[in-house]
């Protein structure tokens, strides 16, 4: 079934299903994080003891991102998504049965593989099921599911913990995944790779991302994703702590989590509307440039209210980079390599997330002031901007002269 054969109603339905798939992905990705305090209390240990399970989820996700493309090439994206959701469902239910930290770590490693494999296949499939004009917008909308699922987890998780214990968090997540699997089995198509399908399937490994004309763009995209996630997860992990050092009360500092959720929503909606006319690269560059200026401005002697305002604007810009990890490869790579392109770019981003949360903690442990850390985040933000700028220029040159590049054009496709 090709994009041209899909009516608008079917396209909306399938895009909605893929959005819900990523939303469930986002819920499961953070479920352990807000269950850890209750788990530590019940098992008579400290939250720090759960470092291995938390890290295992990230390691598994990186593996899932990288496997998504090659597996999709062999069995199709529909089967890949269904298999990943099934694995995620079983692993989520199995988490409830864990009785030791090491066993939970192994289960969360498997969960991470399922979490990681879903995103690249879902985004590339959604992009192939709509016309070229809508491709970037649909990619943004589907990717927004991650943030939406995280927000859902924050809203529902606390109530589940309070009313039924930590197990309820995973029972609920497993139930959501089960319902989703049935819906996907019923309605999800598998768009074929366009011309030269068999050749495309053979070249969908990582080597396809380094062929002539794509090598530089691939490396720059990976750098962009790594640096963007380094900044994003430094704030995700430590923003409430940073705000305490700025003089906010503990209750007000807790608003940092709300600030991040708001940034996900605002940047996602802004991009979904804007990329329809301007393509993906330009809006992300503008928002990322604003984030750079706002982070750098925190070095100035300003009031705490203005600091909070600058951080809010920074979060919007930085989240655009997070969304761009999944959206930009859709425009950069040919159809047959998109799933692999999304997978490896988001894998680079997840590695950056690990580095960012670790670096923030290390700098705080060394006594570096919160204000200095936030200002320093402007450096990787600026470098990420430059990486994206070069990728966009290469895409524009390819659009003007197809013989100069073999990648797809990044500028507006409207």
C-alpha positions as CSV (number, residue, x, y, z in Angstrom):
1,X,0.0,0.0,0.0
2,X,1.6,3.2,-1.1
3,X,1.0,6.8,0.1
4,X,-1.0,7.6,-2.9
5,X,-3.4,4.8,-2.3
6,X,-4.1,6.0,1.2
7,X,-7.1,8.2,1.7
8,X,-6.8,11.1,4.0
9,X,-9.0,9.4,6.7
10,X,-6.8,6.3,6.6
11,X,-3.6,8.4,6.8
12,X,-4.9,10.2,9.9
13,X,-5.9,6.9,11.5
14,X,-2.6,5.2,10.8
15,X,-0.6,8.3,11.9
16,X,-2.7,8.4,15.1
17,X,-1.9,4.8,15.8
18,X,1.8,5.4,15.3
19,X,1.6,8.5,17.5
20,X,0.0,6.3,20.2
21,X,2.7,3.7,19.7
22,X,5.4,6.2,20.5
23,X,3.4,7.6,23.4
24,X,3.2,4.2,25.0
25,X,7.0,4.0,24.3
26,X,7.5,7.3,26.1
27,X,5.4,6.1,29.1
28,X,7.4,2.9,29.5
29,X,10.7,4.7,29.1
30,X,10.1,6.8,32.2
31,X,8.1,4.3,34.3
32,X,11.0,3.0,36.2
33,X,12.3,6.4,37.0
34,X,9.3,7.5,39.0
35,X,8.8,4.0,40.5
36,X,12.4,3.9,41.9
37,X,11.7,5.7,45.3
38,X,8.9,3.3,46.1
39,X,10.9,0.3,45.0
40,X,13.9,1.3,47.1
41,X,11.7,1.7,50.2
42,X,10.0,-1.6,49.7
43,X,13.2,-3.5,48.9
44,X,15.1,-1.9,51.7
45,X,17.8,-0.3,49.6
46,X,18.7,3.1,48.2
47,X,17.6,4.7,44.9
48,X,21.2,4.7,43.8
49,X,21.1,0.9,43.8
50,X,18.8,1.1,40.7
51,X,21.5,2.7,38.6
52,X,22.1,-0.6,36.7
53,X,18.4,-1.0,35.7
54,X,18.1,2.6,34.7
55,X,21.3,2.4,32.6
56,X,20.3,-0.9,31.1
57,X,17.1,0.7,29.7
58,X,19.3,3.2,27.9
59,X,21.7,0.5,26.6
60,X,18.9,-1.6,25.4
61,X,17.3,1.4,23.6
62,X,20.5,2.2,21.8
63,X,20.7,-1.5,20.6
64,X,17.0,-1.3,19.5
65,X,17.6,1.9,17.6
66,X,20.4,0.4,15.6
67,X,18.6,-2.9,15.0
68,X,15.4,-1.4,13.8
69,X,16.7,-0.6,10.2
70,X,18.3,-4.0,9.5
71,X,15.4,-5.9,11.0
72,X,12.9,-3.8,9.0
73,X,14.8,-4.6,5.9
74,X,14.4,-8.3,6.5
75,X,10.8,-8.6,7.8
76,X,9.2,-5.2,7.0
77,X,8.4,-2.3,9.2
78,X,4.9,-3.6,10.2
79,X,6.4,-6.8,11.5
80,X,9.2,-4.9,13.2
81,X,6.8,-2.6,15.0
82,X,4.5,-5.5,16.1
83,X,7.5,-7.5,17.3
84,X,8.9,-4.6,19.2
85,X,5.6,-3.8,20.9
86,X,5.1,-7.5,21.8
87,X,8.6,-7.6,23.3
88,X,7.9,-4.3,25.2
89,X,4.6,-5.7,26.5
90,X,6.0,-8.9,27.8
91,X,9.0,-7.2,29.4
92,X,6.8,-4.6,31.0
93,X,4.7,-7.3,32.6
94,X,7.8,-9.2,33.6
95,X,9.1,-6.2,35.5
96,X,6.4,-6.7,38.1
97,X,7.8,-10.2,38.7
98,X,11.3,-8.9,39.4
99,X,12.5,-9.5,43.0
100,X,16.1,-8.4,42.8
101,X,17.9,-5.4,41.3
102,X,20.1,-7.5,38.9
103,X,17.0,-9.3,37.6
104,X,15.2,-6.0,37.0
105,X,18.3,-4.8,35.2
106,X,18.1,-7.7,32.8
107,X,14.4,-7.2,32.2
108,X,14.8,-3.5,31.6
109,X,17.6,-4.2,29.1
110,X,15.1,-6.3,27.1
111,X,12.5,-3.6,27.6
112,X,14.9,-1.0,26.2
113,X,15.4,-3.0,23.0
114,X,11.7,-3.0,22.4
115,X,11.5,0.7,23.2
116,X,14.3,1.5,20.8
117,X,13.2,-0.6,17.9
118,X,9.7,1.0,17.7
119,X,10.7,4.6,17.1
120,X,12.7,4.5,13.8
121,X,10.3,2.0,12.1
122,X,7.3,4.0,13.2
123,X,8.6,7.4,12.0
124,X,9.8,6.2,8.7
125,X,6.6,4.2,8.0
126,X,4.5,7.3,8.9
127,X,6.6,9.4,6.5
128,X,6.1,6.9,3.6
129,X,2.4,6.8,4.1
130,X,1.7,10.5,3.3
131,X,2.6,12.8,0.4
132,X,6.0,14.5,0.3
133,X,4.4,17.8,1.3
134,X,3.3,16.4,4.6
135,X,6.3,14.2,5.3
136,X,8.1,16.4,7.8
137,X,5.0,17.5,9.6
138,X,3.8,13.8,10.1
139,X,7.3,12.9,11.3
140,X,7.2,15.6,13.9
141,X,3.7,14.6,15.1
142,X,4.6,11.0,15.5
143,X,7.8,11.8,17.4
144,X,5.8,14.1,19.7
145,X,4.4,10.9,21.1
146,X,7.5,10.4,23.2
147,X,7.0,13.6,25.1
148,X,3.2,13.0,25.4
149,X,3.8,9.6,26.9
150,X,6.3,11.0,29.4
151,X,3.7,13.6,30.4
152,X,1.1,10.9,30.7
153,X,3.4,9.0,32.9
154,X,4.0,12.0,35.2
155,X,0.2,12.6,35.5
156,X,-0.9,9.0,36.1
157,X,2.2,7.5,37.7
158,X,1.9,9.4,41.0
159,X,-1.7,8.3,41.4
160,X,-0.9,4.7,40.6
161,X,1.9,4.7,43.0
162,X,-0.2,6.2,45.8
163,X,-3.2,4.0,45.3
164,X,-1.8,0.6,44.2
165,X,2.0,0.6,44.6
166,X,4.8,0.5,42.1
167,X,3.6,-2.7,40.4
168,X,0.5,-0.8,39.2
169,X,2.7,1.4,37.1
170,X,3.9,-1.5,35.1
171,X,0.6,-3.4,35.0
172,X,-0.9,-0.2,33.5
173,X,1.9,0.1,31.0
174,X,1.6,-3.5,30.0
175,X,-2.2,-3.2,29.5
176,X,-1.7,-0.1,27.3
177,X,0.8,-2.0,25.2
178,X,-1.5,-5.0,24.9
179,X,-4.4,-2.9,23.6
180,X,-2.1,-1.1,21.3
181,X,-0.7,-4.4,19.8
182,X,-4.3,-5.5,18.9
183,X,-5.0,-2.1,17.2
184,X,-1.7,-2.2,15.3
185,X,-2.3,-5.8,14.2
186,X,-5.7,-4.8,12.9
187,X,-4.9,-1.6,11.0
188,X,-1.2,-1.1,10.5
189,X,0.0,-1.4,6.9
190,X,3.5,-2.0,5.7
191,X,4.5,0.6,3.0
192,X,6.9,-0.9,0.5
193,X,10.2,0.7,-0.4
194,X,9.6,2.6,-3.7
195,X,11.6,1.7,-6.9
196,X,14.3,-0.9,-6.7
197,X,12.9,-2.5,-3.6
198,X,15.2,-5.4,-3.4
199,X,18.2,-3.2,-3.9
200,X,17.0,-0.9,-1.2
201,X,16.5,-3.8,1.2
202,X,20.1,-5.0,0.6
203,X,21.5,-1.5,1.3
204,X,19.5,-0.6,4.4
205,X,22.4,-1.4,6.8
206,X,24.5,1.3,8.3
207,X,26.8,1.2,5.2
208,X,24.0,2.9,3.2
209,X,24.4,6.0,5.5
210,X,28.0,6.4,4.4
211,X,27.8,6.1,0.6
212,X,28.9,8.9,-1.7
213,X,27.2,12.2,-0.8
214,X,25.8,11.0,2.5
215,X,29.0,10.4,4.6
216,X,29.5,14.0,5.9
217,X,25.8,14.6,6.5
218,X,25.6,11.3,8.5
219,X,28.5,12.3,10.8
220,X,27.1,15.8,11.2
221,X,23.6,14.4,12.0
222,X,25.1,12.1,14.6
223,X,27.0,15.0,16.2
224,X,23.9,17.1,16.2
225,X,21.9,14.4,17.9
226,X,24.6,13.6,20.5
227,X,25.1,17.3,21.4
228,X,21.4,18.1,21.5
229,X,20.7,15.2,23.8
230,X,23.7,16.1,26.0
231,X,22.2,19.5,26.6
232,X,18.6,18.2,26.9
233,X,19.3,15.5,29.4
234,X,21.6,17.7,31.5
235,X,18.5,19.9,32.0
236,X,16.1,16.9,32.3
237,X,18.2,15.3,35.1
238,X,19.3,18.4,37.0
239,X,17.0,21.4,36.3
240,X,15.3,21.3,39.7
241,X,18.7,21.2,41.4
242,X,19.9,24.1,39.3
243,X,16.8,26.1,40.2
244,X,17.5,25.5,43.9
245,X,20.9,27.1,43.5
246,X,19.3,30.1,41.8
247,X,17.3,30.7,45.0
248,X,14.0,29.1,44.2
249,X,12.2,27.2,47.0
250,X,12.0,23.4,46.7
251,X,8.4,23.5,45.8
252,X,9.1,26.1,43.1
253,X,12.1,24.2,41.8
254,X,9.8,21.2,41.2
255,X,8.2,23.3,38.5
256,X,11.3,22.5,36.5
257,X,9.7,19.3,35.5
258,X,6.6,21.2,34.3
259,X,8.9,23.5,32.4
260,X,10.4,20.6,30.5
261,X,6.9,19.2,29.7
262,X,5.8,22.6,28.5
263,X,8.9,22.8,26.3
264,X,8.1,19.4,24.7
265,X,4.6,20.5,23.9
266,X,5.4,24.0,22.6
267,X,8.3,23.0,20.5
268,X,6.4,20.0,19.0
269,X,3.3,22.1,18.1
270,X,5.5,24.9,16.7
271,X,7.5,22.5,14.5
272,X,4.5,20.5,13.3
273,X,2.9,23.7,12.0
274,X,6.1,25.4,10.7
275,X,7.8,22.5,8.9
276,X,4.7,22.2,6.6
277,X,5.9,25.4,4.9
278,X,9.6,25.6,5.6
279,X,10.8,22.0,5.9
280,X,12.4,20.6,9.0
281,X,15.9,22.1,9.1
282,X,15.2,25.9,9.1
283,X,12.6,25.9,12.0
284,X,14.9,23.7,14.2
285,X,17.9,26.0,13.4
286,X,15.9,29.1,14.5
287,X,14.7,27.5,17.7
288,X,18.1,26.1,18.5
289,X,19.7,29.5,17.8
290,X,17.2,31.0,20.3
291,X,18.2,28.3,22.9
292,X,21.9,29.2,22.4
293,X,21.3,32.9,23.0
294,X,19.2,32.3,26.0
295,X,21.6,29.9,27.6
296,X,24.5,32.3,27.0
297,X,22.5,35.1,28.4
298,X,22.2,33.4,31.8
299,X,25.8,34.5,32.4
300,X,24.6,38.1,32.7
301,X,23.6,39.6,36.1
302,X,19.9,39.1,35.8
303,X,16.9,38.4,38.1
304,X,15.9,34.9,38.9
305,X,12.5,35.5,37.2
306,X,14.4,36.4,34.0
307,X,16.6,33.3,34.5
308,X,13.5,31.1,34.6
309,X,12.1,32.9,31.4
310,X,15.4,32.3,29.6
311,X,15.4,28.6,30.7
312,X,11.8,28.2,29.4
313,X,12.8,29.5,26.0
314,X,15.9,27.4,26.0
315,X,13.9,24.2,26.7
316,X,11.7,24.9,23.7
317,X,14.7,25.3,21.4
318,X,16.5,22.3,22.8
319,X,13.5,20.1,22.5
320,X,13.3,21.0,18.9
321,X,16.7,19.3,18.5
322,X,15.4,16.2,20.2
323,X,12.5,16.0,17.8
324,X,14.9,16.7,14.9
325,X,16.8,13.5,15.7
326,X,13.9,11.5,14.3
327,X,12.6,14.1,11.7
328,X,15.7,15.3,9.9
329,X,16.9,11.8,8.7
330,X,13.6,11.5,6.9
331,X,14.7,14.4,4.6
332,X,18.3,13.5,4.4
333,X,18.2,9.8,3.4
334,X,16.6,8.0,0.5
335,X,13.5,6.0,1.2
336,X,15.3,2.6,1.6
337,X,17.7,4.0,4.2
338,X,15.3,6.1,6.3
339,X,14.6,3.5,9.1
340,X,18.3,2.9,9.5
341,X,19.0,6.6,9.3
342,X,16.5,7.4,12.0
343,X,17.7,4.5,14.2
344,X,21.4,5.4,14.2
345,X,20.8,9.1,14.6
346,X,18.5,8.6,17.6
347,X,21.1,6.1,19.0
348,X,23.7,8.8,18.9
349,X,21.2,11.0,20.7
350,X,20.6,8.4,23.4
351,X,24.3,8.1,24.0
352,X,24.4,11.9,24.3
353,X,21.6,11.6,26.9
354,X,23.7,9.2,29.0
355,X,26.7,11.6,28.7
356,X,24.6,14.7,29.5
357,X,23.0,13.3,32.7
358,X,26.4,12.0,33.9
359,X,28.3,15.2,33.0
360,X,25.7,17.4,34.9
361,X,26.1,15.2,38.0
362,X,29.9,15.2,37.8
363,X,30.1,19.0,37.5
364,X,27.8,19.5,40.5
365,X,29.9,17.0,42.5
366,X,33.0,19.1,41.6
367,X,31.3,22.1,43.0
368,X,30.7,24.0,39.7
369,X,27.9,26.5,40.3
370,X,24.6,25.8,38.6
371,X,24.7,29.1,36.7
372,X,28.1,28.2,35.2
373,X,26.9,24.8,34.2
374,X,23.8,26.3,32.4
375,X,26.0,28.8,30.6
376,X,28.4,26.1,29.5
377,X,25.5,24.3,27.9
378,X,25.5,27.0,25.3
379,X,28.7,25.6,23.9
380,X,27.3,22.2,22.7
381,X,24.1,24.0,21.7
382,X,26.1,26.3,19.4
383,X,28.1,23.4,17.9
384,X,24.8,21.5,17.3
385,X,23.5,24.6,15.4
386,X,26.6,24.7,13.2
387,X,26.3,20.9,12.4
388,X,22.6,21.4,11.4
389,X,23.5,24.5,9.3
390,X,26.0,22.5,7.3
391,X,23.7,19.6,6.8
392,X,21.0,22.0,5.6
393,X,23.4,23.8,3.2
394,X,24.4,20.4,1.7
395,X,20.8,19.5,1.3
396,X,20.0,22.8,-0.5
397,X,23.0,22.3,-2.8
398,X,21.6,18.8,-3.6
399,X,18.2,20.2,-4.3
400,X,19.7,22.7,-6.8
401,X,22.1,20.2,-8.4
402,X,21.0,16.6,-8.0
403,X,24.4,15.4,-9.4
404,X,26.2,17.1,-6.5
405,X,24.7,15.0,-3.8
406,X,22.7,11.8,-3.7
407,X,20.9,12.7,-0.5
408,X,17.4,14.1,-0.4
409,X,17.0,17.9,-0.1
410,X,16.5,19.3,3.3
411,X,14.9,22.7,2.5
412,X,11.2,23.2,2.1
413,X,9.4,20.5,0.1
414,X,6.1,22.4,0.0
